[in-house]
Amino acid sequence: MTTTSTTSEGLVIIQAYNTSIEAEIAKSLLDSAGIFCTLQGEYLSTIYAIGAFPTQLLVRKEDVEEAMRLLEEI
């Protein structure tokens, strides 16, 4: 699931994952590339049914294009 909405902190949600494990893998990839990112909702996705509360991956607006390119490779 891909989305690109901006939060109040100026971060952009670029991807949503059904499990926190998938989100952590994507975050690790971006971290290793030097792209600041954070997860939102990772704890809710472990408590509730898969897909009820997806874990969202957020990056800075200026990093969206590069982050999306990197995520396409996995």
C-alpha distances in whole Angstrom, upper triangle without the diagonal:
4,7,10,13,16,17,21,22,21,17,14,11,9,6,5,7,9,12,14,15,12,12,15,15,13,15,18,18,17,20,22,22,23,20,20,17,17,15,15,15,15,18,17,15,18,20,18,17,13,10,13,12,9,10,10,11,13,16,19,18,21,19,15,16,18,15,12,15,16,12,12,15,14
4,7,10,13,15,19,19,18,15,11,8,6,5,6,9,12,14,15,17,13,12,16,16,13,15,18,17,16,19,21,20,21,18,18,15,16,14,14,15,16,20,19,17,20,22,21,20,17,14,16,14,11,12,10,10,11,13,16,15,17,15,12,13,15,12,10,13,14,11,11,15,14
4,6,10,12,16,17,15,12,9,6,5,6,7,11,14,16,17,19,16,14,17,18,15,16,19,18,17,20,22,21,22,18,18,15,15,14,14,15,17,20,19,17,21,23,21,21,18,15,16,14,12,12,9,10,10,12,14,13,16,14,11,13,15,13,11,14,16,13,14,17,17
4,7,10,13,14,12,10,6,5,5,8,10,14,17,19,19,21,18,16,19,19,16,16,20,19,16,19,22,20,20,16,16,14,14,14,14,16,18,21,21,20,23,25,24,24,21,18,19,17,14,14,10,10,9,10,11,10,12,12,9,11,14,12,10,14,16,14,15,18,19
4,7,10,11,10,8,5,5,7,10,11,15,18,20,20,22,20,17,20,21,18,18,21,21,18,21,24,22,22,18,17,14,14,14,13,15,18,21,20,20,23,24,23,24,22,19,19,16,15,14,11,11,9,11,11,10,13,14,11,14,16,15,14,17,19,17,19,22,22
4,7,8,6,6,4,6,9,12,14,17,20,22,21,23,21,18,20,22,19,18,21,21,18,20,23,22,21,17,15,13,13,14,13,16,18,21,20,21,24,25,25,26,24,21,21,18,17,15,12,12,9,9,9,8,12,13,11,14,16,15,15,18,20,19,20,23,24
4,5,5,5,6,8,11,13,14,17,20,21,20,23,21,18,20,22,19,18,21,22,19,20,23,23,21,17,15,13,12,12,11,14,16,19,18,19,22,24,23,25,23,21,20,17,16,15,11,12,9,10,10,10,14,14,13,17,19,17,17,21,22,20,23,25,25
4,5,7,9,11,15,17,18,21,23,24,23,26,25,21,23,25,22,20,24,25,21,22,25,25,23,19,16,15,14,15,13,16,19,21,20,22,25,26,25,27,26,24,23,20,19,18,15,15,12,13,12,12,15,17,16,20,21,20,21,24,25,24,26,29,29
4,6,9,11,14,17,18,21,23,24,22,24,24,20,21,23,21,18,21,22,19,19,23,22,19,16,13,12,12,13,12,16,18,20,20,22,24,26,26,28,27,25,24,20,19,17,14,14,10,10,9,10,13,14,15,18,19,18,19,23,23,22,25,27,27
4,7,10,13,16,17,20,24,24,22,25,23,20,21,23,20,18,21,21,18,18,22,20,18,15,12,12,12,14,14,17,19,22,22,23,26,28,28,29,28,25,25,22,20,18,15,13,10,9,7,7,10,12,12,15,17,16,17,20,21,20,23,25,26
4,7,9,12,14,17,20,21,19,21,20,16,17,19,16,14,17,18,14,15,19,18,16,12,10,9,9,11,11,15,16,19,20,20,23,25,25,26,24,22,22,19,17,15,11,10,6,5,5,6,9,10,9,13,14,12,14,17,17,17,20,22,22
4,6,9,11,15,18,19,18,20,18,15,17,18,15,14,17,17,14,16,19,17,17,13,11,9,10,11,11,14,16,19,20,19,22,24,24,25,23,20,21,18,15,13,10,8,5,5,6,6,9,9,7,11,13,11,11,15,16,15,17,20,20
4,6,8,11,14,16,15,17,15,12,15,16,13,12,16,16,14,16,19,18,17,14,13,10,9,9,9,12,13,17,17,16,19,21,21,21,19,16,17,14,12,10,6,6,4,7,9,9,12,11,9,12,14,11,11,15,15,13,15,18,18
4,7,10,14,15,15,16,14,11,14,14,11,11,15,14,12,15,17,16,16,13,13,10,11,11,11,14,15,18,18,17,20,23,22,22,19,17,18,16,12,11,8,6,6,7,10,10,12,10,7,10,11,8,7,11,12,10,12,15,15
4,7,10,12,12,13,11,8,12,12,9,10,14,13,12,15,17,17,18,15,14,11,11,10,11,12,13,16,16,14,17,20,19,19,16,13,15,13,9,8,6,5,7,10,13,13,16,13,10,12,13,10,9,12,12,9,11,14,13
4,7,9,10,12,9,8,11,12,10,11,15,15,15,17,19,20,20,17,17,13,12,9,9,10,10,14,13,11,14,16,15,15,12,10,11,9,6,5,4,6,9,12,16,16,19,17,14,16,17,14,12,16,15,12,14,16,15
4,5,7,9,6,6,9,10,9,11,14,15,15,17,19,20,21,19,18,14,13,10,10,10,9,12,12,9,12,14,13,13,9,8,11,9,5,5,6,8,12,15,18,19,22,19,17,19,19,15,14,17,16,12,14,16,14
4,7,9,8,8,11,13,12,14,17,18,18,20,22,23,24,22,21,18,16,13,12,11,10,12,11,7,9,12,10,9,6,5,8,7,5,6,9,11,15,18,22,23,25,23,20,22,23,19,18,20,19,16,17,19,16
4,5,6,7,9,10,11,13,15,16,17,19,21,22,23,21,20,17,15,12,12,10,8,10,10,6,7,10,10,10,7,8,10,9,7,7,10,12,15,18,22,24,26,23,21,23,23,19,19,21,19,16,18,19,16
4,5,5,6,9,10,10,12,14,15,16,18,20,21,19,18,14,12,9,10,9,5,8,9,6,7,11,11,12,10,11,12,10,8,6,9,10,14,17,20,22,24,22,20,23,22,18,18,21,19,16,18,19,16
4,5,5,6,9,10,11,13,14,15,17,19,20,19,18,15,14,11,13,12,9,11,13,10,9,13,14,14,12,13,15,14,11,9,12,12,15,18,22,24,25,22,21,23,22,18,18,20,18,15,17,17,14
4,5,5,6,9,10,11,13,14,16,17,19,17,17,14,13,11,13,13,10,13,14,11,12,15,16,15,12,12,15,14,10,9,10,10,14,16,20,22,23,20,18,20,19,15,15,17,15,11,14,14,11
4,5,5,6,9,10,11,12,14,16,17,15,14,11,10,7,10,10,8,11,13,10,12,15,16,16,13,13,15,12,9,6,7,7,10,13,17,19,20,17,16,18,17,13,14,16,14,11,14,15,12
4,5,5,6,9,10,10,12,14,15,14,13,11,9,8,11,12,9,12,14,12,12,16,17,18,15,16,18,15,12,9,10,9,12,14,17,20,21,18,17,19,18,14,15,17,14,12,15,16,13
4,5,5,6,9,10,11,13,15,14,14,12,12,11,14,15,12,15,17,15,15,19,20,20,17,17,20,18,15,12,12,11,14,15,18,21,21,18,17,18,17,13,14,15,12,10,13,12,9
4,5,5,6,9,10,11,13,11,12,10,10,10,13,15,13,16,18,16,17,20,21,21,18,17,20,17,14,11,10,8,11,12,15,17,18,14,13,15,13,10,10,12,9,7,10,10,8
4,5,5,6,9,10,11,9,9,7,7,8,11,13,12,15,17,16,17,20,21,22,19,19,20,18,14,11,10,7,9,10,13,16,17,13,13,15,13,10,12,14,11,9,13,13,12
4,5,5,6,9,10,10,10,9,10,11,15,17,14,17,20,18,18,22,23,24,21,21,23,21,18,14,14,11,13,13,16,19,19,15,16,17,15,12,14,15,11,11,14,13,12
4,5,5,6,9,9,11,10,12,13,17,19,17,20,22,20,21,25,26,26,23,22,25,22,19,16,15,12,13,13,15,18,17,14,14,15,12,9,11,11,8,8,11,10,9
4,5,5,6,5,7,7,10,12,15,18,17,20,22,21,22,25,26,26,24,23,25,22,19,15,14,10,10,9,12,14,14,10,11,12,9,7,10,10,7,8,12,11,11
4,5,5,5,6,7,9,12,15,18,17,20,22,21,22,25,27,28,25,24,26,23,20,17,15,12,12,10,13,16,15,12,13,15,12,10,13,14,11,12,15,15,14
4,5,7,10,11,13,15,19,22,20,23,25,24,24,28,29,30,27,27,29,26,23,20,18,15,15,14,16,18,17,14,16,16,13,11,14,14,11,12,15,14,14
4,6,9,11,14,16,20,23,21,25,27,25,26,30,31,31,28,28,30,27,24,21,19,15,15,12,14,16,14,11,13,13,10,9,12,11,9,11,14,13,13
4,6,9,12,16,19,22,21,24,27,26,27,30,31,32,30,29,30,27,24,21,19,15,14,11,12,15,13,10,13,14,11,10,14,14,11,14,17,16,17
4,6,10,13,16,20,19,22,24,24,25,28,29,30,27,26,28,24,21,18,16,12,10,8,8,11,10,7,9,11,8,7,11,12,10,12,15,15,16
4,7,11,14,17,17,20,22,22,23,26,27,28,26,25,26,23,20,17,14,11,9,6,7,10,10,8,10,13,11,10,13,15,13,14,17,18,18
4,7,10,14,13,17,18,18,20,23,24,25,22,21,22,19,16,13,10,7,5,5,7,11,12,9,10,13,12,9,12,14,13,12,16,17,17
4,7,10,10,13,15,15,17,19,20,22,20,19,20,16,14,10,8,6,5,7,10,13,15,12,13,16,15,12,14,17,16,14,18,19,18
4,7,6,10,11,11,13,16,17,18,16,15,16,12,10,7,6,5,6,9,12,15,17,15,15,18,17,14,15,18,17,15,18,20,18
4,6,8,9,10,12,14,15,16,15,14,14,10,9,6,5,7,8,11,14,16,19,17,16,20,20,16,17,21,20,17,20,22,20
4,5,5,6,9,10,11,13,12,11,11,7,7,5,6,9,11,15,17,20,22,21,19,23,23,19,20,23,22,19,22,24,22
4,6,5,7,9,11,13,12,12,12,8,7,5,8,9,12,15,19,21,23,21,20,23,23,19,20,23,21,18,21,23,20
4,5,5,7,9,12,12,13,12,9,10,8,11,13,15,19,22,24,27,25,24,27,27,23,24,27,25,22,25,26,23
4,5,5,6,9,10,10,9,6,8,8,11,14,16,20,23,25,28,26,24,27,28,24,24,27,26,23,25,27,24
4,6,6,7,7,7,7,5,6,6,10,13,16,19,23,25,27,25,23,26,26,22,22,25,24,20,23,24,21
4,6,8,8,10,10,9,9,9,13,15,18,22,25,27,30,27,26,29,28,25,25,27,25,22,25,26,22
4,7,9,11,10,9,11,12,15,18,21,24,28,30,32,30,29,31,31,28,28,31,29,26,28,29,26
4,7,8,6,7,10,11,15,18,21,25,28,30,32,30,29,31,31,28,27,30,29,25,27,29,26
4,6,6,8,10,12,16,19,22,26,29,30,33,31,29,31,31,28,27,29,28,25,26,28,25
4,6,7,8,10,13,16,20,23,27,28,31,28,26,28,28,25,23,26,25,21,22,24,21
4,6,5,9,11,15,18,21,25,25,28,26,24,25,26,23,21,24,24,20,21,23,20
4,6,10,12,16,19,22,25,26,29,28,25,27,28,25,24,27,26,23,24,26,24
4,7,9,13,15,19,22,23,26,25,22,25,26,22,22,25,24,21,23,25,22
4,6,10,13,16,20,21,24,21,19,22,22,19,18,21,20,17,19,21,19
4,7,10,13,17,19,21,19,17,20,20,16,16,20,18,15,18,20,17
4,6,10,13,15,18,16,14,17,17,14,14,17,16,14,16,18,17
4,7,11,12,15,12,11,14,14,10,11,14,13,11,14,16,15
4,7,9,12,10,9,12,13,10,11,14,14,12,15,18,17
4,6,8,6,6,10,10,8,10,13,12,12,15,17,17
4,5,5,7,10,11,10,12,14,15,15,18,20,20
4,5,6,9,10,10,11,14,15,16,18,20,21
4,6,8,9,10,11,13,14,16,18,19,21
4,6,6,6,9,10,11,12,14,16,17
4,6,5,6,9,10,10,12,15,16
4,6,5,6,9,10,11,13,15
4,5,5,6,9,10,11,14
4,5,5,6,9,10,12
4,5,5,6,9,10
4,6,5,7,10
4,5,5,7
4,5,6
4,6
4
